Amino acid sequence: MLLDDFSLEMTGKDIGELADARATVPPGTRINVTFLGHEDTAVRLAAARAVKGGGFVPVPHLPARRVASRRELDEFLAALREAGAADELFVVGGDPREPRGPYPDSLSIIESGALERYGVRRVSIAGYPEGHPGIPDDVLWPALTDKTAALRKQGRAGDIVTQFGFDADPVLDWIAAARERGIDSPVRIGVPGPAGVRRLLRYAARFGVGTSASIARRYGLSLTDLVGTAGPDRLLRALATDYHPGRHGEVKLHFYTFGGLRATTEWIHQFAKTS
Protein backbone atom coordinates (compact mmCIF):
# COMPACT_ATOMS: atom_id res chain seq x y z
CA MET A 1 0.00 0.00 0.00
CA LEU A 2 2.96 2.32 0.53
CA LEU A 3 3.52 2.08 -3.23
CA ASP A 4 0.14 3.65 -3.93
CA ASP A 5 0.58 7.20 -5.24
CA PHE A 6 4.40 7.13 -5.19
CA SER A 7 6.28 10.13 -6.55
CA LEU A 8 9.48 10.41 -8.60
CA GLU A 9 12.39 12.75 -9.16
CA MET A 10 13.92 13.74 -12.48
CA THR A 11 16.34 16.26 -13.95
CA GLY A 12 16.19 18.23 -17.16
CA LYS A 13 18.22 15.59 -18.99
CA ASP A 14 15.65 12.89 -18.23
CA ILE A 15 12.99 14.03 -20.72
CA GLY A 16 13.79 11.19 -23.12
CA GLU A 17 13.73 8.63 -20.33
CA LEU A 18 10.39 9.98 -19.14
CA ALA A 19 8.88 9.19 -22.53
CA ASP A 20 10.39 5.71 -22.45
CA ALA A 21 9.12 5.08 -18.91
CA ARG A 22 5.59 6.31 -19.52
CA ALA A 23 4.05 2.84 -19.67
CA THR A 24 5.22 2.04 -16.12
CA VAL A 25 4.24 5.35 -14.50
CA PRO A 26 0.60 5.69 -13.38
CA PRO A 27 -1.22 8.74 -14.82
CA GLY A 28 -1.26 11.65 -12.39
CA THR A 29 1.99 10.65 -10.69
CA ARG A 30 3.81 13.59 -9.08
CA ILE A 31 7.26 14.06 -10.61
CA ASN A 32 9.65 16.49 -8.97
CA VAL A 33 11.84 18.45 -11.39
CA THR A 34 15.16 19.28 -9.80
CA PHE A 35 16.83 22.70 -9.90
CA LEU A 36 20.43 21.82 -10.75
CA GLY A 37 23.02 24.56 -10.78
CA HIS A 38 24.35 23.65 -14.24
CA GLU A 39 20.88 23.61 -15.87
CA ASP A 40 19.22 26.84 -16.95
CA THR A 41 15.59 27.86 -16.65
CA ALA A 42 14.78 26.77 -20.20
CA VAL A 43 15.87 23.20 -19.41
CA ARG A 44 13.83 23.11 -16.21
CA LEU A 45 10.76 24.47 -17.97
CA ALA A 46 11.12 21.94 -20.79
CA ALA A 47 11.22 19.14 -18.22
CA ALA A 48 8.15 20.50 -16.42
CA ARG A 49 6.25 20.74 -19.72
CA ALA A 50 7.24 17.17 -20.59
CA VAL A 51 5.92 15.95 -17.24
CA LYS A 52 2.62 17.74 -17.72
CA GLY A 53 2.36 16.67 -21.36
CA GLY A 54 2.83 13.05 -20.33
CA GLY A 55 -0.20 13.16 -18.09
CA PHE A 56 1.73 13.56 -14.85
CA VAL A 57 1.94 16.33 -12.23
CA PRO A 58 5.09 18.49 -12.39
CA VAL A 59 6.50 19.59 -9.04
CA PRO A 60 9.37 21.99 -9.85
CA HIS A 61 12.04 22.57 -7.22
CA LEU A 62 12.53 26.09 -5.91
CA PRO A 63 15.75 26.40 -3.84
CA ALA A 64 15.52 29.63 -1.82
CA ARG A 65 19.24 30.38 -1.48
CA ARG A 66 19.78 30.10 -5.24
CA VAL A 67 17.30 32.89 -6.01
CA ALA A 68 19.28 36.09 -6.55
CA SER A 69 16.45 38.64 -6.33
CA ARG A 70 12.71 39.18 -5.98
CA ARG A 71 12.59 39.85 -9.70
CA GLU A 72 14.24 36.53 -10.44
CA LEU A 73 11.71 34.74 -8.24
CA ASP A 74 8.83 36.48 -10.03
CA GLU A 75 10.26 35.63 -13.44
CA PHE A 76 10.71 31.97 -12.56
CA LEU A 77 7.20 31.63 -11.13
CA ALA A 78 5.70 33.51 -14.07
CA ALA A 79 7.46 31.16 -16.49
CA LEU A 80 6.18 28.13 -14.57
CA ARG A 81 2.65 29.53 -14.65
CA GLU A 82 2.86 30.11 -18.39
CA ALA A 83 4.03 26.51 -18.81
CA GLY A 84 1.10 25.27 -16.71
CA ALA A 85 3.51 24.01 -14.06
CA ALA A 86 3.03 26.43 -11.14
CA ASP A 87 0.29 24.52 -9.32
CA GLU A 88 2.70 22.57 -7.10
CA LEU A 89 6.22 23.38 -5.94
CA PHE A 90 8.89 21.80 -3.78
CA VAL A 91 10.43 24.67 -1.81
CA VAL A 92 13.78 23.97 -0.15
CA GLY A 93 16.67 25.97 1.28
CA GLY A 94 19.13 24.83 -1.38
CA ASP A 95 22.83 24.03 -1.58
CA PRO A 96 24.65 27.39 -1.28
CA ARG A 97 25.87 28.08 2.26
CA GLU A 98 25.21 31.78 1.74
CA PRO A 99 22.03 32.98 0.02
CA ARG A 100 22.52 34.68 -3.34
CA GLY A 101 19.60 37.01 -2.69
CA PRO A 102 16.94 37.95 -0.13
CA TYR A 103 15.75 34.39 0.63
CA PRO A 104 17.86 32.61 3.27
CA ASP A 105 15.52 29.64 3.66
CA SER A 106 12.34 28.05 2.37
CA LEU A 107 10.19 29.79 4.98
CA SER A 108 11.18 33.17 3.50
CA ILE A 109 9.83 32.00 0.12
CA ILE A 110 6.63 30.65 1.69
CA GLU A 111 6.01 33.96 3.49
CA SER A 112 7.05 36.20 0.57
CA GLY A 113 3.58 36.44 -0.96
CA ALA A 114 4.93 35.33 -4.34
CA LEU A 115 3.31 31.89 -4.20
CA GLU A 116 -0.14 33.46 -3.87
CA ARG A 117 0.50 35.84 -6.76
CA TYR A 118 1.31 33.04 -9.16
CA GLY A 119 -1.39 30.58 -8.13
CA VAL A 120 0.73 27.99 -6.35
CA ARG A 121 -1.75 25.64 -4.68
CA ARG A 122 0.46 23.02 -3.01
CA VAL A 123 3.92 23.36 -1.47
CA SER A 124 6.09 20.42 -0.47
CA ILE A 125 8.98 20.93 1.94
CA ALA A 126 12.02 18.91 2.95
CA GLY A 127 12.51 16.64 5.95
CA TYR A 128 15.75 15.13 7.24
CA PRO A 129 15.21 11.96 9.33
CA GLU A 130 18.94 11.31 9.69
CA GLY A 131 19.89 14.95 10.05
CA HIS A 132 21.45 17.46 7.69
CA PRO A 133 25.25 17.69 7.31
CA GLY A 134 25.13 21.49 7.55
CA ILE A 135 22.19 22.16 9.91
CA PRO A 136 21.90 20.97 13.54
CA ASP A 137 18.78 19.17 14.73
CA ASP A 138 17.89 21.95 17.15
CA VAL A 139 17.45 24.18 14.10
CA LEU A 140 15.80 21.61 11.82
CA TRP A 141 12.85 20.81 14.09
CA PRO A 142 11.74 24.42 14.72
CA ALA A 143 12.17 25.18 11.03
CA LEU A 144 9.93 22.26 10.06
CA THR A 145 7.34 23.30 12.63
CA ASP A 146 7.39 26.90 11.40
CA LYS A 147 7.03 25.93 7.74
CA THR A 148 4.13 23.56 8.31
CA ALA A 149 2.41 26.16 10.51
CA ALA A 150 2.87 28.86 7.85
CA LEU A 151 1.44 26.63 5.13
CA ARG A 152 -1.49 25.65 7.33
CA LYS A 153 -2.21 29.32 8.05
CA GLN A 154 -2.25 30.02 4.32
CA GLY A 155 -4.56 27.07 3.71
CA ARG A 156 -1.95 25.58 1.40
CA ALA A 157 -1.68 21.79 1.16
CA GLY A 158 1.56 19.91 0.68
CA ASP A 159 3.79 17.01 1.68
CA ILE A 160 7.04 16.64 3.57
CA VAL A 161 9.50 14.90 1.25
CA THR A 162 12.38 13.35 3.16
CA GLN A 163 15.98 13.01 2.17
CA PHE A 164 16.68 9.51 0.90
CA GLY A 165 17.85 6.92 3.39
CA PHE A 166 18.71 3.24 3.62
CA ASP A 167 17.26 2.29 7.00
CA ALA A 168 13.57 2.15 7.92
CA ASP A 169 14.01 2.60 11.69
CA PRO A 170 15.33 6.20 11.85
CA VAL A 171 12.84 7.32 9.21
CA LEU A 172 9.81 5.89 11.00
CA ASP A 173 11.08 7.12 14.39
CA TRP A 174 11.47 10.60 12.90
CA ILE A 175 7.93 10.54 11.49
CA ALA A 176 6.57 9.47 14.88
CA ALA A 177 8.50 12.33 16.53
CA ALA A 178 7.03 14.77 13.99
CA ARG A 179 3.52 13.57 14.78
CA GLU A 180 4.21 14.05 18.51
CA ARG A 181 5.14 17.66 17.71
CA GLY A 182 1.78 18.19 16.02
CA ILE A 183 3.14 18.02 12.46
CA ASP A 184 0.43 16.16 10.59
CA SER A 185 1.38 16.80 6.94
CA PRO A 186 1.60 13.72 4.71
CA VAL A 187 5.18 12.41 4.54
CA ARG A 188 6.82 11.05 1.41
CA ILE A 189 9.74 8.86 2.44
CA GLY A 190 12.76 9.35 0.20
CA VAL A 191 13.87 6.03 -1.29
CA PRO A 192 16.96 5.51 -3.48
CA GLY A 193 15.95 3.85 -6.71
CA PRO A 194 18.02 0.97 -8.09
CA ALA A 195 21.52 2.12 -8.95
CA GLY A 196 25.12 1.01 -9.09
CA VAL A 197 26.58 0.32 -5.67
CA ARG A 198 29.39 2.84 -6.14
CA ARG A 199 26.92 5.55 -7.08
CA LEU A 200 24.70 4.84 -4.07
CA LEU A 201 27.66 5.02 -1.71
CA ARG A 202 28.85 8.25 -3.32
CA TYR A 203 25.47 9.94 -2.90
CA ALA A 204 25.16 8.67 0.67
CA ALA A 205 28.55 10.16 1.57
CA ARG A 206 27.67 13.46 -0.12
CA PHE A 207 24.40 13.87 1.79
CA GLY A 208 25.54 12.39 5.09
CA VAL A 209 22.96 9.60 5.28
CA GLY A 210 25.21 6.71 6.27
CA THR A 211 28.66 5.19 6.08
CA SER A 212 29.60 2.64 3.45
CA ALA A 213 29.70 -0.08 6.10
CA SER A 214 26.25 0.73 7.50
CA ILE A 215 24.69 0.89 4.04
CA ALA A 216 26.29 -2.40 3.05
CA ARG A 217 24.87 -4.01 6.19
CA ARG A 218 21.33 -2.69 5.58
CA TYR A 219 21.32 -3.56 1.88
CA GLY A 220 23.18 -6.85 2.16
CA LEU A 221 26.03 -5.60 -0.03
CA SER A 222 29.65 -6.61 -0.14
CA LEU A 223 32.13 -3.75 -0.04
CA THR A 224 34.60 -5.96 -1.90
CA ASP A 225 32.23 -6.15 -4.89
CA LEU A 226 31.09 -2.70 -5.98
CA VAL A 227 30.27 -3.38 -9.63
CA GLY A 228 26.68 -4.52 -9.16
CA THR A 229 23.34 -2.74 -8.86
CA ALA A 230 21.28 -2.55 -5.68
CA GLY A 231 17.58 -1.86 -5.24
CA PRO A 232 15.62 -0.86 -2.12
CA ASP A 233 13.88 -4.24 -1.68
CA ARG A 234 14.87 -4.67 1.97
CA LEU A 235 14.06 -1.06 2.81
CA LEU A 236 10.55 -1.22 1.35
CA ARG A 237 9.77 -4.52 3.07
CA ALA A 238 10.98 -3.13 6.41
CA LEU A 239 8.88 0.01 5.94
CA ALA A 240 5.80 -2.05 5.08
CA THR A 241 6.30 -4.21 8.16
CA ASP A 242 6.94 -1.44 10.69
CA TYR A 243 4.66 1.32 9.38
CA HIS A 244 1.58 1.85 11.55
CA PRO A 245 -1.02 4.38 10.33
CA GLY A 246 -2.10 5.24 13.87
CA ARG A 247 1.43 6.23 14.85
CA HIS A 248 2.86 7.51 11.57
CA GLY A 249 -0.14 9.05 9.84
CA GLU A 250 -0.27 9.39 6.06
CA VAL A 251 2.93 8.08 4.48
CA LYS A 252 3.89 7.51 0.85
CA LEU A 253 7.14 6.96 -1.07
CA HIS A 254 9.29 9.31 -3.14
CA PHE A 255 11.92 7.71 -5.39
CA TYR A 256 15.24 9.39 -6.13
CA THR A 257 16.20 8.07 -9.56
CA PHE A 258 19.98 7.85 -9.22
CA GLY A 259 20.17 4.94 -11.64
CA GLY A 260 17.85 6.52 -14.18
CA LEU A 261 14.14 7.29 -14.41
CA ARG A 262 13.28 4.35 -16.62
CA ALA A 263 15.27 1.86 -14.52
CA THR A 264 13.52 3.10 -11.38
CA THR A 265 9.99 2.92 -12.77
CA GLU A 266 10.60 -0.54 -14.23
CA TRP A 267 11.94 -1.69 -10.87
CA ILE A 268 8.88 -0.31 -9.05
CA HIS A 269 6.58 -2.02 -11.55
CA GLN A 270 8.28 -5.39 -11.07
CA PHE A 271 8.50 -5.05 -7.29
CA ALA A 272 4.79 -4.20 -7.05
CA LYS A 273 3.91 -7.32 -9.09
CA THR A 274 5.93 -9.63 -6.82
CA SER A 275 5.08 -8.09 -3.43
C-alpha positions as CSV (number, residue, x, y, z in Angstrom):
1,M,0.0,0.0,0.0
2,L,3.0,2.3,0.5
3,L,3.5,2.1,-3.2
4,D,0.1,3.7,-3.9
5,D,0.6,7.2,-5.2
6,F,4.4,7.1,-5.2
7,S,6.3,10.1,-6.6
8,L,9.5,10.4,-8.6
9,E,12.4,12.8,-9.2
10,M,13.9,13.7,-12.5
11,T,16.3,16.3,-14.0
12,G,16.2,18.2,-17.2
13,K,18.2,15.6,-19.0
14,D,15.6,12.9,-18.2
15,I,13.0,14.0,-20.7
16,G,13.8,11.2,-23.1
17,E,13.7,8.6,-20.3
18,L,10.4,10.0,-19.1
19,A,8.9,9.2,-22.5
20,D,10.4,5.7,-22.5
21,A,9.1,5.1,-18.9
22,R,5.6,6.3,-19.5
23,A,4.1,2.8,-19.7
24,T,5.2,2.0,-16.1
25,V,4.2,5.4,-14.5
26,P,0.6,5.7,-13.4
27,P,-1.2,8.7,-14.8
28,G,-1.3,11.6,-12.4
29,T,2.0,10.6,-10.7
30,R,3.8,13.6,-9.1
31,I,7.3,14.1,-10.6
32,N,9.7,16.5,-9.0
33,V,11.8,18.4,-11.4
34,T,15.2,19.3,-9.8
35,F,16.8,22.7,-9.9
36,L,20.4,21.8,-10.7
37,G,23.0,24.6,-10.8
38,H,24.3,23.7,-14.2
39,E,20.9,23.6,-15.9
40,D,19.2,26.8,-17.0
41,T,15.6,27.9,-16.7
42,A,14.8,26.8,-20.2
43,V,15.9,23.2,-19.4
44,R,13.8,23.1,-16.2
45,L,10.8,24.5,-18.0
46,A,11.1,21.9,-20.8
47,A,11.2,19.1,-18.2
48,A,8.1,20.5,-16.4
49,R,6.3,20.7,-19.7
50,A,7.2,17.2,-20.6
51,V,5.9,15.9,-17.2
52,K,2.6,17.7,-17.7
53,G,2.4,16.7,-21.4
54,G,2.8,13.1,-20.3
55,G,-0.2,13.2,-18.1
56,F,1.7,13.6,-14.9
57,V,1.9,16.3,-12.2
58,P,5.1,18.5,-12.4
59,V,6.5,19.6,-9.0
60,P,9.4,22.0,-9.9
61,H,12.0,22.6,-7.2
62,L,12.5,26.1,-5.9
63,P,15.8,26.4,-3.8
64,A,15.5,29.6,-1.8
65,R,19.2,30.4,-1.5
66,R,19.8,30.1,-5.2
67,V,17.3,32.9,-6.0
68,A,19.3,36.1,-6.6
69,S,16.4,38.6,-6.3
70,R,12.7,39.2,-6.0
71,R,12.6,39.9,-9.7
72,E,14.2,36.5,-10.4
73,L,11.7,34.7,-8.2
74,D,8.8,36.5,-10.0
75,E,10.3,35.6,-13.4
76,F,10.7,32.0,-12.6
77,L,7.2,31.6,-11.1
78,A,5.7,33.5,-14.1
79,A,7.5,31.2,-16.5
80,L,6.2,28.1,-14.6
81,R,2.6,29.5,-14.6
82,E,2.9,30.1,-18.4
83,A,4.0,26.5,-18.8
84,G,1.1,25.3,-16.7
85,A,3.5,24.0,-14.1
86,A,3.0,26.4,-11.1
87,D,0.3,24.5,-9.3
88,E,2.7,22.6,-7.1
89,L,6.2,23.4,-5.9
90,F,8.9,21.8,-3.8
91,V,10.4,24.7,-1.8
92,V,13.8,24.0,-0.2
93,G,16.7,26.0,1.3
94,G,19.1,24.8,-1.4
95,D,22.8,24.0,-1.6
96,P,24.6,27.4,-1.3
97,R,25.9,28.1,2.3
98,E,25.2,31.8,1.7
99,P,22.0,33.0,0.0
100,R,22.5,34.7,-3.3
101,G,19.6,37.0,-2.7
102,P,16.9,37.9,-0.1
103,Y,15.8,34.4,0.6
104,P,17.9,32.6,3.3
105,D,15.5,29.6,3.7
106,S,12.3,28.1,2.4
107,L,10.2,29.8,5.0
108,S,11.2,33.2,3.5
109,I,9.8,32.0,0.1
110,I,6.6,30.7,1.7
111,E,6.0,34.0,3.5
112,S,7.1,36.2,0.6
113,G,3.6,36.4,-1.0
114,A,4.9,35.3,-4.3
115,L,3.3,31.9,-4.2
116,E,-0.1,33.5,-3.9
117,R,0.5,35.8,-6.8
118,Y,1.3,33.0,-9.2
119,G,-1.4,30.6,-8.1
120,V,0.7,28.0,-6.4
121,R,-1.7,25.6,-4.7
122,R,0.5,23.0,-3.0
123,V,3.9,23.4,-1.5
124,S,6.1,20.4,-0.5
125,I,9.0,20.9,1.9
126,A,12.0,18.9,3.0
127,G,12.5,16.6,5.9
128,Y,15.8,15.1,7.2
129,P,15.2,12.0,9.3
130,E,18.9,11.3,9.7
131,G,19.9,15.0,10.1
132,H,21.5,17.5,7.7
133,P,25.2,17.7,7.3
134,G,25.1,21.5,7.6
135,I,22.2,22.2,9.9
136,P,21.9,21.0,13.5
137,D,18.8,19.2,14.7
138,D,17.9,21.9,17.2
139,V,17.5,24.2,14.1
140,L,15.8,21.6,11.8
141,W,12.9,20.8,14.1
142,P,11.7,24.4,14.7
143,A,12.2,25.2,11.0
144,L,9.9,22.3,10.1
145,T,7.3,23.3,12.6
146,D,7.4,26.9,11.4
147,K,7.0,25.9,7.7
148,T,4.1,23.6,8.3
149,A,2.4,26.2,10.5
150,A,2.9,28.9,7.8
151,L,1.4,26.6,5.1
152,R,-1.5,25.6,7.3
153,K,-2.2,29.3,8.1
154,Q,-2.2,30.0,4.3
155,G,-4.6,27.1,3.7
156,R,-1.9,25.6,1.4
157,A,-1.7,21.8,1.2
158,G,1.6,19.9,0.7
159,D,3.8,17.0,1.7
160,I,7.0,16.6,3.6
161,V,9.5,14.9,1.2
162,T,12.4,13.3,3.2
163,Q,16.0,13.0,2.2
164,F,16.7,9.5,0.9
165,G,17.9,6.9,3.4
166,F,18.7,3.2,3.6
167,D,17.3,2.3,7.0
168,A,13.6,2.2,7.9
169,D,14.0,2.6,11.7
170,P,15.3,6.2,11.8
171,V,12.8,7.3,9.2
172,L,9.8,5.9,11.0
173,D,11.1,7.1,14.4
174,W,11.5,10.6,12.9
175,I,7.9,10.5,11.5
176,A,6.6,9.5,14.9
177,A,8.5,12.3,16.5
178,A,7.0,14.8,14.0
179,R,3.5,13.6,14.8
180,E,4.2,14.0,18.5
181,R,5.1,17.7,17.7
182,G,1.8,18.2,16.0
183,I,3.1,18.0,12.5
184,D,0.4,16.2,10.6
185,S,1.4,16.8,6.9
186,P,1.6,13.7,4.7
187,V,5.2,12.4,4.5
188,R,6.8,11.0,1.4
189,I,9.7,8.9,2.4
190,G,12.8,9.3,0.2
191,V,13.9,6.0,-1.3
192,P,17.0,5.5,-3.5
193,G,15.9,3.9,-6.7
194,P,18.0,1.0,-8.1
195,A,21.5,2.1,-8.9
196,G,25.1,1.0,-9.1
197,V,26.6,0.3,-5.7
198,R,29.4,2.8,-6.1
199,R,26.9,5.6,-7.1
200,L,24.7,4.8,-4.1
201,L,27.7,5.0,-1.7
202,R,28.9,8.3,-3.3
203,Y,25.5,9.9,-2.9
204,A,25.2,8.7,0.7
205,A,28.5,10.2,1.6
206,R,27.7,13.5,-0.1
207,F,24.4,13.9,1.8
208,G,25.5,12.4,5.1
209,V,23.0,9.6,5.3
210,G,25.2,6.7,6.3
211,T,28.7,5.2,6.1
212,S,29.6,2.6,3.5
213,A,29.7,-0.1,6.1
214,S,26.3,0.7,7.5
215,I,24.7,0.9,4.0
216,A,26.3,-2.4,3.1
217,R,24.9,-4.0,6.2
218,R,21.3,-2.7,5.6
219,Y,21.3,-3.6,1.9
220,G,23.2,-6.8,2.2
221,L,26.0,-5.6,0.0
222,S,29.7,-6.6,-0.1
223,L,32.1,-3.8,0.0
224,T,34.6,-6.0,-1.9
225,D,32.2,-6.1,-4.9
226,L,31.1,-2.7,-6.0
227,V,30.3,-3.4,-9.6
228,G,26.7,-4.5,-9.2
229,T,23.3,-2.7,-8.9
230,A,21.3,-2.6,-5.7
231,G,17.6,-1.9,-5.2
232,P,15.6,-0.9,-2.1
233,D,13.9,-4.2,-1.7
234,R,14.9,-4.7,2.0
235,L,14.1,-1.1,2.8
236,L,10.5,-1.2,1.4
237,R,9.8,-4.5,3.1
238,A,11.0,-3.1,6.4
239,L,8.9,0.0,5.9
240,A,5.8,-2.0,5.1
241,T,6.3,-4.2,8.2
242,D,6.9,-1.4,10.7
243,Y,4.7,1.3,9.4
244,H,1.6,1.9,11.6
245,P,-1.0,4.4,10.3
246,G,-2.1,5.2,13.9
247,R,1.4,6.2,14.8
248,H,2.9,7.5,11.6
249,G,-0.1,9.0,9.8
250,E,-0.3,9.4,6.1
251,V,2.9,8.1,4.5
252,K,3.9,7.5,0.8
253,L,7.1,7.0,-1.1
254,H,9.3,9.3,-3.1
255,F,11.9,7.7,-5.4
256,Y,15.2,9.4,-6.1
257,T,16.2,8.1,-9.6
258,F,20.0,7.8,-9.2
259,G,20.2,4.9,-11.6
260,G,17.8,6.5,-14.2
261,L,14.1,7.3,-14.4
262,R,13.3,4.3,-16.6
263,A,15.3,1.9,-14.5
264,T,13.5,3.1,-11.4
265,T,10.0,2.9,-12.8
266,E,10.6,-0.5,-14.2
267,W,11.9,-1.7,-10.9
268,I,8.9,-0.3,-9.0
269,H,6.6,-2.0,-11.6
270,Q,8.3,-5.4,-11.1
271,F,8.5,-5.1,-7.3
272,A,4.8,-4.2,-7.0
273,K,3.9,-7.3,-9.1
274,T,5.9,-9.6,-6.8
275,S,5.1,-8.1,-3.4
